[in-house]
Amino acid sequence: MVIELNEQNFEQEVLNTKDLVLVDFYAIWCGPCKMMHPVIENLANDNIIKVCKCDVDKNRSIAMRYSISSIPTLILFKDGQDKAVAHGYMPKEQLIKFIEENKG
Protein backbone atom coordinates (compact mmCIF):
# COMPACT_ATOMS: atom_id res chain seq x y z
CA MET A 1 0.00 0.00 0.00
CA VAL A 2 1.27 3.46 -0.91
CA ILE A 3 0.51 6.17 1.64
CA GLU A 4 -0.40 9.56 0.18
CA LEU A 5 1.31 12.25 2.24
CA ASN A 6 0.06 15.71 3.12
CA GLU A 7 0.80 18.43 5.66
CA GLN A 8 -1.30 16.64 8.28
CA ASN A 9 0.30 13.18 8.13
CA PHE A 10 3.89 13.78 6.91
CA GLU A 11 5.38 14.05 10.38
CA GLN A 12 3.60 10.93 11.67
CA GLU A 13 4.21 8.76 8.60
CA VAL A 14 7.80 9.81 7.83
CA LEU A 15 9.52 11.79 10.57
CA ASN A 16 8.17 10.08 13.70
CA THR A 17 8.88 6.52 12.64
CA LYS A 18 11.91 4.29 13.04
CA ASP A 19 10.93 2.52 9.81
CA LEU A 20 12.82 2.91 6.58
CA VAL A 21 10.54 5.05 4.41
CA LEU A 22 10.74 5.82 0.69
CA VAL A 23 9.00 9.05 -0.31
CA ASP A 24 8.23 9.70 -3.97
CA PHE A 25 7.85 13.43 -4.63
CA TYR A 26 5.76 13.74 -7.80
CA ALA A 27 3.15 15.74 -9.73
CA ILE A 28 0.19 14.37 -11.69
CA TRP A 29 1.23 16.24 -14.86
CA CYS A 30 4.81 14.89 -14.85
CA GLY A 31 5.60 12.30 -17.56
CA PRO A 32 8.51 10.58 -15.76
CA CYS A 33 6.39 10.53 -12.57
CA LYS A 34 3.66 8.67 -14.47
CA MET A 35 6.29 6.17 -15.64
CA MET A 36 7.51 5.78 -12.04
CA HIS A 37 4.00 5.19 -10.66
CA PRO A 38 3.73 1.44 -11.46
CA VAL A 39 7.26 0.86 -10.15
CA ILE A 40 6.34 2.54 -6.85
CA GLU A 41 3.05 0.61 -6.62
CA ASN A 42 4.83 -2.68 -7.35
CA LEU A 43 7.47 -1.98 -4.71
CA ALA A 44 4.78 -1.12 -2.15
CA ASN A 45 2.98 -4.39 -2.89
CA ASP A 46 6.19 -6.31 -2.10
CA ASN A 47 6.07 -4.98 1.50
CA ILE A 48 9.86 -4.64 1.76
CA ILE A 49 9.74 -0.96 2.70
CA LYS A 50 7.18 1.63 3.71
CA VAL A 51 6.32 3.60 0.56
CA CYS A 52 4.77 7.08 0.48
CA LYS A 53 3.98 9.62 -2.24
CA CYS A 54 3.88 13.39 -1.92
CA ASP A 55 2.24 15.57 -4.58
CA VAL A 56 4.50 18.63 -4.78
CA ASP A 57 1.70 20.84 -6.13
CA LYS A 58 -0.57 20.09 -3.18
CA ASN A 59 2.20 20.12 -0.57
CA ARG A 60 4.51 22.95 -1.54
CA SER A 61 5.88 23.53 1.96
CA ILE A 62 7.04 19.91 2.25
CA ALA A 63 8.62 20.10 -1.21
CA MET A 64 10.38 23.33 -0.26
CA ARG A 65 11.62 21.84 3.02
CA TYR A 66 13.46 19.15 1.05
CA SER A 67 14.51 21.44 -1.82
CA ILE A 68 12.60 19.48 -4.45
CA SER A 69 13.50 21.17 -7.74
CA SER A 70 12.96 18.28 -10.15
CA ILE A 71 10.54 15.39 -10.14
CA PRO A 72 10.29 12.57 -9.60
CA THR A 73 12.58 12.84 -6.60
CA LEU A 74 12.85 9.86 -4.30
CA ILE A 75 14.08 10.37 -0.76
CA LEU A 76 14.92 7.53 1.59
CA PHE A 77 14.27 8.34 5.26
CA LYS A 78 15.49 6.43 8.29
CA ASP A 79 14.75 7.40 11.87
CA GLY A 80 13.05 10.55 10.57
CA GLN A 81 16.17 11.75 8.73
CA ASP A 82 16.66 11.96 4.97
CA LYS A 83 19.47 9.55 4.14
CA ALA A 84 19.63 9.39 0.36
CA VAL A 85 18.14 11.11 -2.69
CA ALA A 86 17.58 9.90 -6.25
CA HIS A 87 16.15 11.85 -9.18
CA GLY A 88 14.26 10.73 -12.25
CA TYR A 89 12.79 7.48 -13.44
CA MET A 90 14.42 4.19 -12.52
CA PRO A 91 13.33 0.59 -13.04
CA LYS A 92 12.39 -1.50 -10.00
CA GLU A 93 15.70 -3.37 -9.90
CA GLN A 94 17.62 -0.08 -9.76
CA LEU A 95 15.26 1.28 -7.10
CA ILE A 96 15.76 -1.80 -4.93
CA LYS A 97 19.54 -1.44 -5.32
CA PHE A 98 19.25 2.25 -4.29
CA ILE A 99 17.33 1.20 -1.15
CA GLU A 100 19.72 -1.64 -0.30
CA GLU A 101 22.80 0.57 -0.69
CA ASN A 102 21.39 3.29 1.55
CA LYS A 103 19.36 1.53 4.23
CA GLY A 104 22.16 1.25 6.77
Buried (B, 14 or more C-beta within 10 A) or exposed (E): EBBEBEEEEBEEBBEEBEEBBBBBBBBEEBEBBBBBBEBBEEBBEEEEBBBBBBBBEBBEEBBEEBEBEEBBBBBBBBEEEBBBBBBEBBEEEEBBEBBEEBEE
